[in-house]
Amino acid sequence: MVALRLNRQGTKDRPYYKIVAVDSRARRDGRYIEQVGTYDPMQEGVNFNIDLEKAEKWIGNGAQPSETVYSIIKKARKAALDA
């Protein structure tokens, strides 16, 4: 099964994440299929960048987003509607 989840990057105490489509059996920071966006928890304000078309394509094909990725997608959808 494919999952949409975070792939940790950065250094100690300075994390940032790639939002990726990955085989659910793979390691957290292992090989991924496609990068969908980024998330930087150290940044104030809008701290994510996601390609909603790619995310919707993967979800439409059966990918399961993690809780964090789901909340980021939800925020991005709301921001797209407000814009």
N, C-alpha and C positions, 0 to 999 in steps of 0.2 A: 504494500500500500504506500502511496505517496503522501507525504506530510508537508505542510508549510510551517516552518519553524525558524528560530533564530540560530545563527552561526556566529559564535563569539569571536571577535577580533580585538585588536588593541593590546595594551600592556596592563600590568598590574595596577589596579585602582583607576584605570582610564579605559573602561570598556566601550566598545561600540559594536553593533551587530549588523550582519547581513540578514535579510529576510530571504530564505531560500526554499525551493522545492527540492525535497530529498526523499530517498527511500527510507521508510520509517525504521528499518533495521540498522541503518548506518549510524556511526558515531555522531555526537553533537557537532563537532568541528571537522567531520570527515568530508568526503567527496559529496558534492551536490549536483543536481541536474541543471537547475537554472536559478539565477539570482533574480528576485522579484523586487527588492527594495533594500533600504537601510533604515536603521534605528539607532539614535545616539542619545542614551539616557542622561548624559552629562550636559546636554544642551537645554537651554531654556526655551519656552514657547513650543512651536511646532518642531518636534525632534525626530520626525520620520519623513521618509521619502519612499513612496511605493507606486509601482505601476499597477493601477487597478485592473487594467485589461488583462495583464498576465495573471494576476491573482484570481480574477473571475474565471479565466480559462482553466486554471488548475483546479479550482473548486468545482467547476462544472464537470471536470473529468474525474472527480471523486477524491481529490486531495482533502485531507483533514487538517485545518489550521490549528495550531496550538492556541491556548487561551490568550496569550500575549499578542500573537499575530492576529487573532480574530478581533481583539480590541483595537489594534492599529488599523485594520481594514475598515472597521466600523467608523472610526474617527475620520479616515480618509474619504469614505462615502459621504459622510455628513459635510465635510469641507467642500467636496465636489458639488453637492447640492446647494450649498450656501453661496458658492461663487457664481 
